[in-house]
């Protein structure tokens, strides 16, 4: 398996968001974003990272080429402080375990620097088989489903949680 690295998000990484803003890549998220929404999202990544409220990364392959993104940000989950995570792998990097391996790197970092947060949560769409598989493969527990308003429409998501204080298996 090719090694991956996580590099902090930078302003000039916005092209990754544009590359992933296709009908195919956003089908499980109520469709593509507008250019303004992409610009706002990139700015939010930078702002939250600078404030210490998020860890946003570019996933790079062994040659330093960007193959996706992953990050986590502060949320309240079931009344407690938690991290929420999300990711994507570009089409040419899908099916190679990129998201699972990037999530493993992120979880390792969070276990060392939890910032008072015990849980890592993820909310992939119910029909997003690959992302739900990443959660399952990565040791998350599915604890329910819920309806979330996302990009102007309701989206049914699975609710996954990983206990960052639990012993690491395997």
FENBEL-V141688 format. One record per residue. N is the residue number from 1. RES is the residue in one letter. SS is DSSP state (h for helix, s for strand, l for the rest). PHI is phi in degrees with one decimal (* if undefined). OMEGA is omega in whole degrees, 0 to 359 (none if undefined). Layout:
n: {N;N}
res: {RES;RES}
ss: {SS;SS}
phi: {PHI;PHI}
omega: {OMEGA;OMEGA}
This chain:
n: {1;2;3;4;5;6;7;8;9;10;11;12;13;14;15;16;17;18;19;20;21;22;23;24;25;26;27;28;29;30;31;32;33;34;35;36;37;38;39;40;41;42;43;44;45;46;47;48;49;50;51;52;53;54;55;56;57;58;59;60;61;62;63;64;65;66;67;68;69;70;71;72;73;74;75;76;77;78;79;80;81;82;83;84;85;86;87;88;89;90;91;92;93;94;95;96;97;98;99;100;101;102;103;104;105;106;107;108;109;110;111;112;113;114;115;116;117;118;119;120;121;122;123;124;125;126;127;128;129;130;131;132;133;134;135;136;137;138;139;140;141;142;143;144;145;146;147;148;149;150;151;152;153;154;155;156;157;158;159;160;161;162;163;164;165;166;167;168;169;170}
res: {X;X;X;X;X;X;X;X;X;X;X;X;X;X;X;X;X;X;X;X;X;X;X;X;X;X;X;X;X;X;X;X;X;X;X;X;X;X;X;X;X;X;X;X;X;X;X;X;X;X;X;X;X;X;X;X;X;X;X;X;X;X;X;X;X;X;X;X;X;X;X;X;X;X;X;X;X;X;X;X;X;X;X;X;X;X;X;X;X;X;X;X;X;X;X;X;X;X;X;X;X;X;X;X;X;X;X;X;X;X;X;X;X;X;X;X;X;X;X;X;X;X;X;X;X;X;X;X;X;X;X;X;X;X;X;X;X;X;X;X;X;X;X;X;X;X;X;X;X;X;X;X;X;X;X;X;X;X;X;X;X;X;X;X;X;X;X;X;X;X}
ss: {l;l;l;l;s;s;s;s;l;l;h;h;h;h;h;h;h;h;h;l;l;l;h;h;h;h;h;h;h;l;l;l;l;l;h;h;h;h;h;h;h;h;h;h;h;h;h;h;h;h;l;l;l;s;s;s;s;s;s;s;l;l;l;l;l;s;s;s;s;s;s;s;s;s;s;s;s;l;l;s;s;s;s;s;s;s;s;s;s;l;h;h;h;l;l;l;l;h;h;h;h;h;h;h;h;h;h;h;h;h;h;h;l;l;l;l;l;l;s;s;s;s;l;l;s;l;l;l;h;h;h;h;h;h;h;h;h;l;l;l;s;s;s;s;s;s;s;s;s;s;l;l;s;s;s;s;s;s;s;s;s;s;s;l;l;l;l;l;l;l}
phi: {*;-69.1;-71.9;-123.0;-130.8;-110.9;-117.7;-54.3;-59.7;-127.0;-56.0;-80.3;-86.2;-56.1;-58.8;-64.3;-65.2;-65.8;-63.1;-91.2;-91.2;-107.6;-58.4;-63.8;-72.8;-110.7;-58.0;-91.4;-131.6;64.4;95.0;-66.2;-94.8;-77.1;-59.2;-62.6;-64.9;-63.4;-62.2;-65.5;-66.2;-61.0;-63.6;-63.4;-55.4;-66.4;-64.6;-68.3;-64.4;-63.4;-83.4;77.3;-99.5;-155.4;-125.4;-116.6;-133.2;-96.1;-88.9;-115.4;-80.6;-62.3;-98.8;82.1;-83.5;-68.2;-124.0;165.5;-136.6;-151.8;-166.1;-149.2;-148.1;-70.1;-143.5;-107.0;-126.9;52.2;82.0;-119.8;-65.4;-147.8;-105.1;-112.4;-123.0;-155.2;-158.8;-154.8;-116.2;-60.5;-50.9;-69.7;-104.8;-72.9;80.0;-115.1;79.3;-60.5;-64.1;-62.9;-70.4;-65.2;-64.4;-61.1;-63.0;-65.3;-61.5;-58.1;-63.7;-68.1;-61.7;-83.5;-136.9;-75.0;56.9;74.2;-117.1;-88.4;-110.5;-114.9;-117.5;-141.2;-133.2;-71.9;-56.4;-52.4;-84.7;-85.7;-57.2;-60.3;-69.1;-64.9;-66.0;-60.7;-60.6;-60.2;-62.3;-90.1;89.5;-71.8;-109.5;-81.7;-115.0;157.5;-130.3;-154.6;-103.4;-119.8;-79.3;-147.0;51.1;80.9;-149.4;-72.9;-137.2;-85.7;-124.0;-86.4;-107.6;-113.0;-139.4;-124.9;-81.9;-71.3;-94.4;-69.3;-58.5;-77.1;-93.7;83.9}
omega: {180;178;177;172;174;179;180;179;176;183;182;175;182;178;176;178;178;180;181;185;179;178;180;184;184;183;181;181;179;171;184;175;172;176;179;179;177;180;179;180;178;178;178;177;182;182;182;177;180;180;181;182;180;172;183;188;166;175;180;177;184;180;181;179;178;179;179;177;173;177;174;185;181;173;167;181;182;175;183;174;182;170;168;180;174;185;164;171;177;184;182;180;182;178;181;180;183;183;180;181;176;178;177;177;180;180;177;178;182;177;179;185;186;181;178;182;183;189;169;182;177;185;177;176;181;182;181;184;180;182;175;177;176;179;181;181;185;175;176;175;176;185;177;173;177;176;179;170;182;181;173;179;175;179;177;184;169;181;182;178;174;178;182;178;181;176;178;179;173;none}
